[in-house]
């Protein structure tokens, strides 16, 4: 069978492809940079080490179709022709009609929320983050080159099953992971204002933090983020406002902040503000305006894309941990197991927060951990017995549950009030039970004791021997109280 005239060529990776993309991108930015949120490199030429057709695939992402006619007009003036969607919804194809000195390229425009744009980015990130997948894809392409006899349509269709499989697997792995764009904007703002609680040994996160540090953010916005630094706790100067700010992001939807629901959650979690709740409310009420400002920064969308790429490379490992946490929770909660998910905060390596949205409990941390995820669900369990615990606190105080000085140092106690003592006792129960449910060693119990939760080994020992379920947890608390009174 004779070769088709339009012969397919797949060549080894060329580092110059990245340079060529940057040249084309810079040219396009001169034409439409103010009309798009980002211009990115996709396709096989964007993946170092992967063989590819020597044609650069470039995507410009627009906020919405409101700017599309202006984009078309600008591009027509410099020799581009709009050729419709090429059979793919919300993919706008542009062809260059005049000669230039760039290597061959394909150029597309997508709206920001386009499904095709999302799937294309997922596939690119999977190749970037997983060498085994990229190698397998490269071998498939080289085999197809030999089999399809230059037939481009057959070549493309023969890759479809592999591509869909990779995308669907990536989506499946990410289903229990909440990617919250508002949270990223807040994290970027905190980093820009001086927060540096990320793992400095993590090269990807450190590089992203450096890029964020170069953002041109107004002094007023930086000052607003700097107000999250209360300095109450030496080891975490952003406690508790940094944590509250992270959770607030989950109460913002379509530009509307449900501040009443947020404050209700904060109060249910027994979080207070060292500067004062009136000042806190006034500060946090400005969140939607701050988020709008951050979203409009031209570099923010490419940074968000990079943040997702980093996370995509960790999802497979994270999914295993999340599933283990959920399976473990089911053994304790039974039919009452809460819906659990995880939202990454790569810029806070040493703290874990949680938020309850409806019936879902979302753990917010740099990476998931079985103990941490169980810990956050248990707060809701223990909180249902708060009246019981407050009555005990009012009568007996700390009663040997914890070291007062260390609790003050680490921000778990603000004062000697019943409310503060209750919060500490609840924390001791949560830490004890989460360690046992997670199957951690006794050494982990001693770590909690060293940080001031003295009673953790004692409570854990009783939990292991009694093995209460969520339904008789109140009786378990009574048993612990009786024993602590005896010891006291």
HUHU-V940469 format. One record per pair of residues at least 12 apart in sequence whose C-alpha atoms are under 10 Angstrom apart, sorted by the first residue. I is the first residue (numbers start at 1). GAP is how many residues later the second one is. Records with the same first field share a line. If there is no record, write none. Layout:
BEGIN
I = GAP ; GAP
END
This chain:
BEGIN
1 = 148
2 = 147 ; 148
3 = 145 ; 146 ; 147 ; 148
4 = 144 ; 145 ; 146 ; 147 ; 148
5 = 145 ; 146
6 = 144 ; 145 ; 146
7 = 138 ; 142 ; 143 ; 144 ; 145
8 = 45 ; 137 ; 138 ; 140 ; 141 ; 142 ; 143 ; 144 ; 147
9 = 43 ; 44 ; 45 ; 46 ; 133 ; 136 ; 141
10 = 41 ; 42 ; 43 ; 44 ; 45 ; 128 ; 131 ; 132 ; 135
11 = 39 ; 40 ; 41 ; 42 ; 43 ; 131
12 = 33 ; 36 ; 37 ; 38 ; 39 ; 40 ; 41 ; 42 ; 126
13 = 31 ; 32 ; 33 ; 34 ; 35 ; 36 ; 37 ; 38 ; 39 ; 40 ; 41
14 = 31 ; 34 ; 35 ; 36 ; 37 ; 38 ; 40
15 = 30 ; 31 ; 32 ; 33 ; 34
16 = 29
17 = 24 ; 28 ; 29 ; 30 ; 31 ; 37 ; 38 ; 39 ; 86
18 = 23 ; 27 ; 28 ; 29 ; 30 ; 38
20 = 36 ; 82 ; 83 ; 84 ; 85
21 = 18 ; 19 ; 20 ; 21 ; 24 ; 25 ; 34 ; 35 ; 36 ; 37 ; 81 ; 82 ; 84
22 = 17 ; 18 ; 19
23 = 79 ; 80
24 = 15 ; 32 ; 34 ; 77 ; 78 ; 79 ; 81 ; 83
25 = 13 ; 14 ; 15 ; 16 ; 33 ; 34 ; 35
26 = 13
28 = 32 ; 47 ; 50 ; 79
29 = 31
31 = 40 ; 43 ; 44 ; 46 ; 47
32 = 28 ; 30 ; 38 ; 39 ; 40 ; 41 ; 42 ; 43
33 = 27 ; 29 ; 38 ; 265
34 = 28 ; 37 ; 264
35 = 25 ; 26 ; 27 ; 28 ; 29 ; 31 ; 32 ; 33 ; 35 ; 36 ; 39
36 = 24 ; 25 ; 26 ; 27 ; 28 ; 31 ; 32 ; 35 ; 73 ; 74 ; 75 ; 76 ; 262 ; 265
37 = 23 ; 24 ; 25 ; 26 ; 27 ; 74 ; 75 ; 258 ; 259 ; 260 ; 261 ; 262 ; 263 ; 264 ; 265
38 = 21 ; 22 ; 23 ; 24 ; 25 ; 74 ; 260 ; 261 ; 262 ; 263 ; 264 ; 265 ; 267
39 = 19 ; 20 ; 21 ; 22 ; 23 ; 68 ; 69 ; 70 ; 262 ; 263
40 = 17 ; 18 ; 19 ; 20 ; 21 ; 81 ; 262 ; 265
41 = 15 ; 16 ; 17 ; 18 ; 19 ; 66 ; 80 ; 83
42 = 14 ; 15 ; 16 ; 17 ; 75 ; 78 ; 79 ; 81 ; 82 ; 83
43 = 12 ; 13 ; 14 ; 15 ; 16 ; 77 ; 78 ; 80 ; 81 ; 84
44 = 12 ; 13 ; 79 ; 80 ; 83 ; 84 ; 90 ; 93 ; 94
45 = 12 ; 13 ; 79
46 = 12 ; 78 ; 79 ; 81 ; 82
47 = 77 ; 78 ; 79 ; 80 ; 81 ; 82 ; 84 ; 87
48 = 79 ; 80 ; 83 ; 86
49 = 79 ; 82 ; 85 ; 86 ; 89
50 = 77 ; 78 ; 81 ; 84 ; 85 ; 86 ; 87 ; 88 ; 89 ; 91
51 = 83 ; 84 ; 86 ; 87 ; 88 ; 90 ; 91
52 = 86 ; 89 ; 90
53 = 51 ; 88
54 = 49 ; 50 ; 51
55 = 48 ; 49 ; 50 ; 51
56 = 46 ; 47 ; 48 ; 49 ; 50 ; 51
57 = 47 ; 48 ; 49 ; 50 ; 51
58 = 47 ; 48 ; 49 ; 50 ; 51
59 = 32 ; 33 ; 34 ; 47 ; 48 ; 49 ; 50 ; 51 ; 58 ; 61
60 = 32 ; 47 ; 48 ; 49 ; 50 ; 51 ; 52 ; 57
61 = 47 ; 48 ; 49 ; 50 ; 51 ; 52 ; 53 ; 56 ; 240
62 = 47 ; 48 ; 49 ; 50 ; 51 ; 52
63 = 47 ; 48 ; 49 ; 50
64 = 46 ; 47 ; 48 ; 49 ; 50
65 = 25 ; 45 ; 46 ; 47
66 = 45
67 = 44
68 = 24 ; 41 ; 42 ; 43
71 = 38
72 = 20 ; 22 ; 37
75 = 19 ; 20 ; 21
76 = 18 ; 19 ; 20 ; 21
78 = 18 ; 19 ; 20
79 = 15 ; 16 ; 17 ; 18 ; 19 ; 20 ; 21
80 = 13 ; 14 ; 15 ; 16 ; 17 ; 18 ; 27
81 = 12 ; 13 ; 14 ; 15 ; 16 ; 17
82 = 12 ; 13 ; 14 ; 26 ; 27
83 = 12
85 = 23 ; 24 ; 25
88 = 28
89 = 21 ; 25 ; 26 ; 27
90 = 18 ; 19 ; 20 ; 21 ; 22 ; 23 ; 24 ; 25 ; 26 ; 27
91 = 17 ; 18 ; 19 ; 20 ; 23 ; 24 ; 25 ; 26
92 = 15 ; 16 ; 17 ; 18 ; 19
93 = 13 ; 14 ; 15 ; 16 ; 17
94 = 12 ; 13 ; 14 ; 15
95 = 12 ; 13
112 = 189
118 = 49
119 = 44 ; 45 ; 48 ; 49 ; 51 ; 52
120 = 43 ; 47
121 = 46 ; 184 ; 187 ; 188
122 = 44 ; 45 ; 46 ; 48 ; 49 ; 186 ; 187 ; 190
123 = 40 ; 41 ; 42 ; 43 ; 44 ; 45 ; 47 ; 189
124 = 39 ; 43 ; 185
125 = 42 ; 45 ; 180 ; 181 ; 183 ; 184 ; 185 ; 186 ; 187 ; 188
126 = 40 ; 41 ; 43 ; 44 ; 183 ; 186 ; 187
127 = 39 ; 186
128 = 181 ; 182 ; 184 ; 185
129 = 180 ; 181 ; 182 ; 183 ; 184 ; 185
130 = 182 ; 183 ; 184
133 = 29 ; 33
136 = 26
137 = 22 ; 25 ; 26 ; 29
140 = 18 ; 19 ; 22
141 = 14 ; 15 ; 17 ; 18
144 = 12 ; 14 ; 15
169 = 147
170 = 142 ; 143 ; 145 ; 146
171 = 141 ; 144
172 = 143 ; 144 ; 147
173 = 139 ; 142 ; 143 ; 144 ; 145 ; 146 ; 147 ; 149
174 = 137 ; 138 ; 140 ; 141 ; 142 ; 144 ; 145 ; 168
175 = 140 ; 144 ; 166 ; 167
176 = 139 ; 142 ; 143 ; 146 ; 147 ; 163 ; 164 ; 165 ; 166 ; 167 ; 186
177 = 134 ; 138 ; 141 ; 142 ; 145 ; 163 ; 164 ; 165 ; 166 ; 167 ; 185 ; 186 ; 191
178 = 72 ; 163 ; 164 ; 165 ; 166 ; 184 ; 185 ; 186
179 = 128 ; 129 ; 132 ; 163 ; 164 ; 165 ; 166
180 = 66 ; 69 ; 70 ; 163 ; 164 ; 165
181 = 68 ; 69 ; 110 ; 114 ; 120 ; 123 ; 127
182 = 64 ; 66 ; 67 ; 68 ; 69 ; 70 ; 71 ; 73 ; 105 ; 106 ; 109 ; 110 ; 112 ; 113
183 = 62 ; 63 ; 64 ; 65 ; 66 ; 67 ; 69 ; 108 ; 160 ; 161 ; 162 ; 181
184 = 62 ; 65 ; 107 ; 110 ; 116 ; 119 ; 120 ; 123 ; 124 ; 160 ; 161 ; 162 ; 163
185 = 61 ; 64 ; 105 ; 106 ; 107 ; 108 ; 109 ; 110 ; 115 ; 116 ; 118 ; 119
186 = 39 ; 56 ; 59 ; 60 ; 62 ; 63 ; 101 ; 104 ; 105 ; 108
187 = 22 ; 25 ; 38 ; 55 ; 58 ; 59 ; 158 ; 159 ; 160 ; 161
188 = 20 ; 21 ; 23 ; 24 ; 25 ; 27 ; 37 ; 106 ; 112 ; 115 ; 116 ; 159
189 = 23 ; 24 ; 26 ; 28 ; 32 ; 33 ; 34 ; 35 ; 36 ; 37 ; 101 ; 102 ; 105
190 = 22 ; 23 ; 31 ; 32 ; 33 ; 34 ; 35 ; 36 ; 37 ; 38 ; 39 ; 48 ; 52 ; 55 ; 157
191 = 18 ; 19 ; 21 ; 22 ; 31 ; 34 ; 35 ; 156
192 = 17 ; 18 ; 19 ; 20 ; 21 ; 22 ; 23 ; 24 ; 25 ; 29 ; 30 ; 33 ; 34
193 = 20 ; 24 ; 26 ; 28 ; 29 ; 30 ; 31 ; 32 ; 33 ; 34 ; 35 ; 36
194 = 19 ; 28 ; 31 ; 32 ; 35
195 = 14 ; 30 ; 31 ; 33 ; 34 ; 42 ; 43 ; 47 ; 152 ; 153
196 = 13 ; 151 ; 152 ; 153
197 = 39 ; 40 ; 41 ; 149 ; 150 ; 151 ; 152 ; 153 ; 154
198 = 147 ; 148 ; 149 ; 150 ; 151 ; 152 ; 153 ; 168
199 = 147 ; 148 ; 149 ; 150 ; 151 ; 167
200 = 147 ; 149
202 = 144 ; 147
204 = 102 ; 103 ; 105 ; 106 ; 107 ; 142
205 = 101 ; 102 ; 105 ; 141 ; 142
206 = 140 ; 141
208 = 95 ; 96 ; 98 ; 99 ; 102 ; 139
209 = 94 ; 137 ; 138
211 = 88 ; 92
212 = 87 ; 88 ; 91
214 = 85
215 = 82 ; 83 ; 84 ; 85
216 = 81 ; 82 ; 83
217 = 76 ; 77 ; 80
218 = 75
220 = 70
221 = 68 ; 69 ; 70 ; 72 ; 73
222 = 68
224 = 59 ; 60 ; 62 ; 63 ; 66
225 = 16 ; 17 ; 20 ; 58 ; 62 ; 65
226 = 12 ; 16
227 = 14 ; 15 ; 53 ; 56 ; 57
228 = 12 ; 13 ; 14 ; 15 ; 16 ; 17 ; 52 ; 55 ; 56
229 = 12 ; 13
230 = 12 ; 43 ; 44 ; 45
231 = 43
232 = 41 ; 42 ; 43 ; 176 ; 177 ; 178 ; 179 ; 182
233 = 175 ; 176 ; 177 ; 178 ; 179
234 = 175 ; 176 ; 177
235 = 115 ; 174 ; 175 ; 176
236 = 112 ; 114 ; 115 ; 174 ; 175
237 = 174
239 = 34 ; 35 ; 112 ; 171 ; 172
240 = 31 ; 32 ; 33 ; 34 ; 171 ; 172
241 = 30 ; 31 ; 32 ; 33 ; 34 ; 39 ; 43
242 = 106 ; 111
243 = 28 ; 105 ; 108 ; 109 ; 110 ; 111 ; 112 ; 121
244 = 18 ; 19 ; 21 ; 22 ; 27 ; 28 ; 29 ; 36 ; 40 ; 109 ; 110 ; 111
245 = 39 ; 42
246 = 99 ; 107 ; 108 ; 109 ; 118
247 = 15 ; 18 ; 19 ; 106 ; 107 ; 108 ; 109 ; 110 ; 115 ; 116 ; 117
248 = 13 ; 14 ; 15 ; 17 ; 18 ; 36 ; 39 ; 107
249 = 13 ; 38 ; 39 ; 42 ; 106
250 = 12 ; 105 ; 106 ; 107 ; 112
251 = 12 ; 14 ; 104 ; 105 ; 106
252 = 35 ; 36 ; 39
253 = 35
254 = 34
255 = 32 ; 33 ; 34 ; 36 ; 37
256 = 31 ; 32 ; 33
257 = 27 ; 28 ; 29 ; 30 ; 31
258 = 27
259 = 22 ; 25 ; 26 ; 28
261 = 96
262 = 93 ; 94 ; 95
263 = 14 ; 18
265 = 90 ; 91 ; 92
266 = 89 ; 90
268 = 111 ; 112 ; 115 ; 116 ; 118
269 = 85 ; 86 ; 87 ; 110 ; 111 ; 114 ; 154
270 = 113 ; 149 ; 150 ; 152 ; 153
271 = 141 ; 149 ; 152
272 = 142 ; 148
273 = 141
274 = 137 ; 140
307 = 37 ; 39
308 = 36
310 = 36
311 = 33 ; 34 ; 35 ; 56
314 = 53
315 = 52
317 = 50 ; 51
318 = 24 ; 49 ; 50 ; 51
319 = 23 ; 49
320 = 48
321 = 46 ; 47 ; 48 ; 49 ; 52
322 = 18 ; 19 ; 20 ; 45 ; 46 ; 47 ; 48 ; 51
323 = 17 ; 18 ; 47
324 = 45 ; 46 ; 114
325 = 15 ; 16 ; 43 ; 44 ; 45 ; 46 ; 47 ; 48 ; 49 ; 112 ; 113
326 = 12 ; 13 ; 14 ; 15 ; 44 ; 47 ; 48
327 = 43
328 = 42 ; 43 ; 46 ; 109 ; 110 ; 111
329 = 41 ; 44 ; 45 ; 48 ; 49 ; 105 ; 108 ; 109
331 = 106 ; 138 ; 139
332 = 105 ; 135 ; 136 ; 137 ; 138 ; 139
333 = 48 ; 136 ; 137 ; 138
334 = 135 ; 136 ; 137
336 = 134 ; 135
337 = 40 ; 133
338 = 21 ; 22 ; 23 ; 39 ; 42
339 = 17 ; 18 ; 19 ; 20 ; 21 ; 22 ; 23 ; 38
340 = 16 ; 19 ; 20 ; 21 ; 22 ; 23 ; 33 ; 34 ; 36 ; 37
341 = 13 ; 19 ; 20 ; 21 ; 22 ; 23 ; 27 ; 32
342 = 12 ; 19 ; 20 ; 21 ; 22 ; 23 ; 24 ; 25 ; 26 ; 27 ; 31
343 = 12 ; 19 ; 20 ; 21 ; 22 ; 23 ; 24 ; 25
344 = 18 ; 19 ; 20 ; 21 ; 22 ; 23 ; 24
345 = 18 ; 19 ; 20 ; 21 ; 22
346 = 18 ; 19 ; 20 ; 21
347 = 18 ; 19
348 = 16 ; 17 ; 18 ; 19
349 = 16 ; 17 ; 18
350 = 15 ; 16 ; 17
351 = 13 ; 14 ; 15 ; 21
352 = 12 ; 13 ; 14 ; 15 ; 16 ; 17 ; 20 ; 21 ; 23 ; 24
353 = 12 ; 19 ; 20 ; 22 ; 23
354 = 18 ; 19 ; 21 ; 22 ; 23 ; 25
355 = 21 ; 22
356 = 20 ; 21 ; 24
360 = 17
361 = 12 ; 15 ; 16 ; 19
362 = 14 ; 15
363 = 12 ; 13 ; 14
364 = 12
369 = 69
370 = 64 ; 65 ; 67 ; 68 ; 69 ; 70
371 = 60 ; 62 ; 63 ; 64 ; 65 ; 66 ; 67 ; 68 ; 69
372 = 59 ; 62 ; 63 ; 66
373 = 61 ; 65
374 = 56 ; 57 ; 59 ; 60 ; 61 ; 63 ; 64
375 = 52 ; 54 ; 55 ; 56 ; 57 ; 58 ; 59 ; 60 ; 62 ; 63
376 = 54 ; 55 ; 58
377 = 53 ; 57
378 = 48 ; 49 ; 51 ; 52 ; 53 ; 55 ; 56 ; 92
379 = 47 ; 48 ; 50 ; 51 ; 52
380 = 50
381 = 45 ; 49 ; 89 ; 90 ; 92 ; 93
382 = 43 ; 44 ; 45 ; 47 ; 48 ; 88 ; 91 ; 92 ; 95
383 = 39 ; 40 ; 43 ; 47
384 = 89 ; 90
385 = 41 ; 88 ; 89 ; 92
386 = 33 ; 36 ; 37 ; 39 ; 40
387 = 35
388 = 34 ; 86 ; 89 ; 90
389 = 29 ; 30 ; 32 ; 33 ; 34 ; 36 ; 37 ; 88 ; 89 ; 92
390 = 28 ; 29 ; 30 ; 31 ; 32 ; 33 ; 35 ; 36
391 = 27 ; 31
392 = 26 ; 29 ; 30 ; 33 ; 86 ; 89 ; 93
393 = 24 ; 25 ; 26 ; 27 ; 28 ; 29 ; 30 ; 31 ; 32
394 = 23 ; 24 ; 25 ; 27 ; 28
395 = 23
396 = 22 ; 25 ; 85 ; 88 ; 89 ; 92
397 = 19 ; 20 ; 21 ; 23 ; 24 ; 25 ; 28
398 = 18 ; 20 ; 22 ; 23 ; 24 ; 26 ; 27 ; 86 ; 90
399 = 22 ; 26 ; 56 ; 82 ; 85 ; 86 ; 87 ; 88 ; 89
400 = 25 ; 53 ; 54 ; 55 ; 84 ; 85 ; 87 ; 88
401 = 20 ; 23 ; 24 ; 25 ; 26 ; 27 ; 28 ; 48 ; 51 ; 52 ; 53 ; 54 ; 55 ; 57 ; 58 ; 80 ; 83 ; 87
402 = 19 ; 22 ; 23 ; 25 ; 26 ; 47 ; 49 ; 50 ; 51 ; 52 ; 53 ; 54
403 = 21 ; 46 ; 47 ; 48 ; 49 ; 50 ; 51 ; 52
404 = 12 ; 17 ; 20 ; 48 ; 49 ; 50
405 = 47
406 = 44 ; 45 ; 46 ; 47
407 = 13 ; 14 ; 17 ; 44 ; 45 ; 46
408 = 12 ; 44
409 = 42 ; 43
410 = 41 ; 42
411 = 13
412 = 12 ; 13 ; 15 ; 40
424 = 28 ; 29
425 = 28 ; 30 ; 31
427 = 26 ; 29
428 = 20 ; 21 ; 24 ; 25 ; 26 ; 27 ; 28 ; 29 ; 31 ; 32
429 = 24 ; 26 ; 27 ; 30 ; 31 ; 34 ; 48 ; 51
430 = 26 ; 29 ; 30
431 = 13 ; 14 ; 17 ; 18 ; 22 ; 24 ; 25 ; 26 ; 28 ; 29
432 = 12 ; 13 ; 16 ; 17 ; 21 ; 23 ; 24 ; 25 ; 26 ; 27 ; 28 ; 29 ; 30 ; 31 ; 32
433 = 12 ; 23 ; 24 ; 26 ; 27 ; 28 ; 29 ; 30 ; 31 ; 34
434 = 26
435 = 13 ; 21 ; 22 ; 25
436 = 24 ; 25 ; 27 ; 28 ; 31
437 = 23 ; 26 ; 27 ; 30
442 = 15 ; 18 ; 19
443 = 14
444 = 12 ; 13
445 = 12 ; 13 ; 14 ; 15 ; 16
455 = 25 ; 29
458 = 22 ; 25 ; 26
459 = 17 ; 18 ; 20 ; 21 ; 22 ; 24 ; 25
462 = 14 ; 17 ; 18 ; 21
463 = 13 ; 14 ; 17
END
